[in-house]
Amino acid sequence: MLNQPVPDFECPSTSGQFKLSEFRGKTLIIYFYPKDATPGCTTQGMQFRDHYPEFQALNAVIVGISRDSLKSHEKFKAKFEFPFDLLADTEELACSLFNVIKMKKMYGKEVRGIERSTFVIDSSGKLVHEWRGVKVEGHAAEVLDFIKSL
């Protein structure tokens, strides 16, 4: 999928309905995370929040996606004052498109879940970079450095 146009998709978001094609002309950062209000996901969101003005200055839009409900996203976003939208992919449409659902071990059991991943889509709608199996610490800064290099 790298260096290919990303198929259009829609998801409910904390500001209404997200539609990928409406972001042409901007750089779009889509980060997938496992679950609202968990330690790693909260830290990741806070790091994107803290760098948000720098992303905005580069004409970049950030959205976070998980399988949580819109209601859960709204609480999570409000509590940590995220200035970007969270998308509720309860049907796993975006998760399937980006192939981020993996079998993971949790407390010794195999569970299906989202592999923490980030994707950058350029202003023409083409996937230009991806990170899979993301480690939270310093990731938002790494994404920002990549955006600066575009």
Summary of the structure (lengths in Angstrom):
residues: 150
radius of gyration: 14.3
end to end distance: 18.4
largest distance: 44.7
contacts: 453
relative contact order: 0.24
helix: 33%
strand: 33%
